[in-house]
Amino acid sequence: MPDGTVKQLGPLTGTRVWTVPGRAGRPLFTPRHDVAVLAPGEERRLCAFCEGRYLETTPEKARLVGPDFAEIRRVPAAQLSDTTARFRRFGNLFEIVSAEYWRENHGFRQPSEVVQWAERYLADPVGHEHIRALAAIRAQASGETQSLEEAALDLVGGSHDVIVARRHVVEGARTDDDLCSSGRLTPDEHAAYIAFTVRSLAEIAAAQPHAAYISVFQNWLRPAGASFDHLHKQLVAVDEAGPQIDRELRMLASDHELYQHAIADMSVREGLVVAATDGAVAFAGVGHRYPAFEVYSTSSANLPAEHSASEVRAVSDLLHALHAATGHQVPTNEEWHYRPPGASWPMPWRVVLKWRISTPAGFEGGTKIYVNTIDPWALRDRAVTRLRELREAGALAPGIRIGDECAPDDARLRYAESA
């Protein structure tokens, strides 16, 4: 507009967003005023996800250990402290879609392998006490009690998992606000985190035959919806893909290369390409309620588990770079999008990283026009500048092309080539 207002329309969502001049200089985060100095050893016990409090989470489905991130599965309660988990996977104590949901609405029953695991866990005295304590917490919250056998089966066989990183704060932190975010992992750590999540997604989909989709997301910091300021992702099985995916599938029916035409080509044309690797490309997103980056895999594969290890790493390296450029004090949501198994049309794997730096209020609720304080071009320029600084400091994975180093072919999406 003549006064500098930028009006955006989300190409996939139809969301209307305005960026008004003069609001882009607002701070991205509010500094904490309750910062506490850490006592010796306290960094290991700051929340229920910390490594000093393993028994406060549900039975562990898998963990990654050692310098090569070797995977150990179903660690008994008595052996949880025998190794140091660099990443852990376990069921959410308070599920969004519960085990009871699948049992009562779909008639789902756990396979014998899971039943036997629950029985073994209860047979161990440490495991028995672990289940008893967790069952008591859930009963107090819900007002309903279960037998320990029922509780154990639901806790080990649920379809809402959490993947937690080891560190709450960075190594050597002196205060409890020196948090270890995705961007403060090393590129190799982040790659292991992403690959672990991809494998877990496939396992949940295989274990829950009534699931239509597995929602994968990461809420970083409490303003973005996190219960703990400790790095973790969540994976939730749902029995419908949701209206946004339904909308995109309808759009794909008339244009199989929708994402190429509506997102990638538009981003190249408008100068919104942020960075690329050999296998992924990042754009400054258009039409998001919050400033957002979109990381697209350029592989011909659709589902994350169909990607090769190098293709998963390409997405991880680019996503890690954007988290690092964002900074650990900015609340963010990370959302994964991909083709639901069995969907009629091809869809690429993409990850959206949103900066939760504003709170929609009465204006947005009444008009369904959202005010985003940073327009896509300013977001792109800010990210490019910071990415170059991080690369110079050696904080990024090698092989990332930034800003004008990217060629038009970097934005070629190949997800529909096999359709």
Steps between C-alpha positions, in 0.01 A plus 500: 500500500619864450560544875719188514243255639552152357186292449557126463279208410620153601533299175399174668285620790325811370597677825503880470795673665600865520842637589465860614795744480665590827433173682796298368741652752321350798714259707477131411486388862452628853799431727425296810508684831507188719840366389660278764863406550548124473628305798750218427314212333174693472528512120416127499173541694332818378186328366341157458675456163848539648749213521496499881125432507453205264230336715270801470422414138323193363681173411765565242439366150848578366811712563808605306834462677871554438692695238337306215144541636441124530138411568399299809137392526265451796747566779378341829432746782784360711749564216399854401812652656744240365551709185462868419223561250587766245139482380208307653161392366210423732123538513343829605361465852202718402420401143312722255345187344497237770538124494138485617396698191637233269361219715146636539452668161686255277508176696881502501674240713872494571701222332646224714850648476387821673298307759807292584716814531248649747503175700880493512511862609259435787684184606808706586465669844637831370271486199203409721557807719553714191161398355327541838628857536403597144156338531437703817587825321267420211220394734527825694483702178213308340303387802497145364704208626646203314655176612878499479475248214271731302712804578822325396351391169374849419828664603719278283257459209370851439518681167616842624876503551754757614862517382720684749854630470745443786590855597262751654769769496824515303821351636653728762184706549500712814136610490178315422418719198804385297282246325604236248277558196505319165737760363747443786536130422788413272400422140572130570286501813216666315531247217468214750198673656325538165583146383374359834176693451459368145542141619260556788238643266513186287482274808194675643325481161573127481391435859168687476311363196205737553714813471450709187790732581777559752529865601862597573579830668735679737392776738801696626445707816179558688363786281502245215308240702778300666438350844874500573779721366686182406556405138253235380282399208158337511342243268124448522298242306161631382219329310452783251755712318319827567338773288824662381629181341154438354514849348843440349394164355206671326738759356741226391228326301526772235874572536730221616787749512311738727792550740741568215273758341344663809801492736837430336454694174338791684787506752761512226308771316456713812854453634393299806747211478694493828738206464542156343685173535536214254160361585302781664413866455371764744267789421369795698133405521210705368161525669590364844355639823855517636834556324575156357761309304403209277756223448415274207666172417591495132497118494260303284390319818185616681491343845794581732577128547532459123795740493856370495731581789670772295163651404390512865834657591451768233172607662653481847800719416281773355251486786784508755646808330167683521458409867851630564422822313179539703677475836417311816294778662235524226188284552438283194277230360641240263235319293556205267283454191503203263268285289265285706550132412241404243431857384413533134756762402871559566606746770852601608643469849531851636570647843365841601686695770289778651615782725233536772576865566145641514163403643195520272223688679166671439588654164603166351211312658246744367636548148700179434772737375823430688768757578851364444767744612771390253435475126653211302776711341614642834491150648710366214758779529525461877554124469754527218711748699497282810569179306811653347624597847439148629676341205799726553508384863492134393163435665322357195529174310714526186344533158224752580448763232366828636294771333626599157733198493190289428418424136146464357555125471540482880126573518401214270267271696497141374227349719262455203744341258382146569130588491 
